[in-house]
Amino acid sequence: MLPIPDYRLPITVFLDMPEPKFRKLHRKLAPIVFVPLALTAITGIIYSIADEWLHVEGEKTNLLLAIHTGALPGLEKVYALLNGLGLIALIVTGLSMTSLFRRRPKREAEGD
């Protein structure tokens, strides 16, 4: 008999890694990714409030926007990419630690 092909999503194949490895990776990655993600979120919120509600313009909002988009010297080309990849990595390692992707044993039908 031919084996049945495994049509699971590629991410679930990746998530079959042992949980302790993902936990260690998540623990090492989270402090590194936290600072740029927090800066992006905080400066985005402050910029929106200052621009739309308080109607602040000029150098102050330009600085906030520069920090938010990573338009600082040496970071222009990689900031958004690293921010996005870091967030995706944290989501994947975080989801792997939940029970969402674990295989459950099949229950046998009762009454047989």
C-alpha positions as CSV (number, residue, x, y, z in Angstrom):
1,M,0.0,0.0,0.0
2,L,1.3,3.5,-0.9
3,P,1.9,5.9,2.0
4,I,-0.6,8.7,2.3
5,P,1.0,12.1,1.6
6,D,1.2,14.7,4.3
7,Y,-0.7,17.8,3.1
8,R,-0.1,19.9,6.3
9,L,0.8,23.5,6.0
10,P,4.6,24.1,5.9
11,I,4.5,26.0,9.1
12,T,3.0,23.0,11.0
13,V,5.8,20.8,9.7
14,F,8.2,23.5,11.1
15,L,6.3,23.6,14.4
16,D,6.9,19.8,14.9
17,M,10.3,20.8,16.4
18,P,10.6,19.9,20.1
19,E,9.1,22.5,22.3
20,P,12.2,23.2,24.5
21,K,14.2,24.3,21.4
22,F,11.4,26.8,20.5
23,R,11.2,28.0,24.1
24,K,14.9,28.7,24.2
25,L,14.9,30.5,20.9
26,H,11.9,32.5,22.0
27,R,13.6,33.4,25.2
28,K,16.7,34.6,23.4
29,L,14.9,36.4,20.6
30,A,12.3,38.3,22.6
31,P,14.6,40.8,24.4
32,I,16.3,41.6,21.2
33,V,13.2,42.1,19.2
34,F,11.3,43.9,21.9
35,V,13.2,47.3,21.7
36,P,12.6,48.0,18.0
37,L,9.0,46.8,18.1
38,A,8.3,48.9,21.2
39,L,9.9,51.9,19.6
40,T,7.9,51.4,16.4
41,A,4.6,51.0,18.3
42,I,5.2,53.9,20.7
43,T,6.4,56.4,18.2
44,G,3.6,55.5,15.8
45,I,1.0,56.1,18.5
46,I,2.6,59.4,19.6
47,Y,3.0,60.6,16.0
48,S,-0.7,59.8,15.2
49,I,-1.9,61.7,18.3
50,A,0.5,64.6,17.8
51,D,-0.3,65.0,14.1
52,E,-4.1,64.3,14.0
53,W,-5.4,65.4,17.4
54,L,-2.9,68.1,18.5
55,H,-1.9,69.3,15.1
56,V,1.7,69.5,16.0
57,E,3.9,69.9,12.9
58,G,7.6,70.5,12.2
59,E,10.8,69.1,13.6
60,K,9.1,67.2,16.5
61,T,6.9,65.1,14.3
62,N,9.6,64.5,11.8
63,L,11.8,63.1,14.5
64,L,9.0,60.8,15.6
65,L,8.4,59.6,12.1
66,A,12.1,59.0,11.5
67,I,12.3,56.8,14.5
68,H,9.1,55.0,13.6
69,T,10.2,54.2,10.1
70,G,13.8,53.5,10.9
71,A,15.0,56.4,8.8
72,L,18.0,56.9,10.9
73,P,21.6,56.7,9.7
74,G,22.6,53.1,9.0
75,L,19.1,51.7,9.6
76,E,17.2,52.8,6.6
77,K,17.4,49.6,4.6
78,V,17.2,47.0,7.2
79,Y,15.0,48.3,10.1
80,A,11.6,47.4,8.7
81,L,12.8,44.1,7.4
82,L,14.4,43.0,10.7
83,N,11.4,44.3,12.6
84,G,9.0,42.2,10.5
85,L,11.2,39.1,10.5
86,G,11.7,39.4,14.3
87,L,7.9,39.7,14.8
88,I,7.2,36.7,12.6
89,A,9.8,34.7,14.4
90,L,8.3,35.6,17.8
91,I,4.8,34.7,16.5
92,V,6.0,31.3,15.2
93,T,7.9,30.4,18.3
94,G,5.1,31.6,20.6
95,L,2.5,29.7,18.7
96,S,4.6,26.6,18.9
97,M,4.5,26.7,22.7
98,T,0.7,26.7,22.7
99,S,-1.3,23.6,22.1
100,L,-2.8,24.8,18.8
101,F,-0.6,22.7,16.6
102,R,-0.1,19.6,18.7
103,R,-1.4,16.4,17.4
104,R,-4.2,14.9,19.5
105,P,-4.5,11.1,19.8
106,K,-7.4,9.8,17.9
107,R,-10.2,8.5,20.1
108,E,-11.6,5.1,19.4
109,A,-15.3,5.0,18.8
110,E,-17.1,3.9,21.9
111,G,-19.4,1.0,21.7
112,D,-17.1,-1.1,19.4
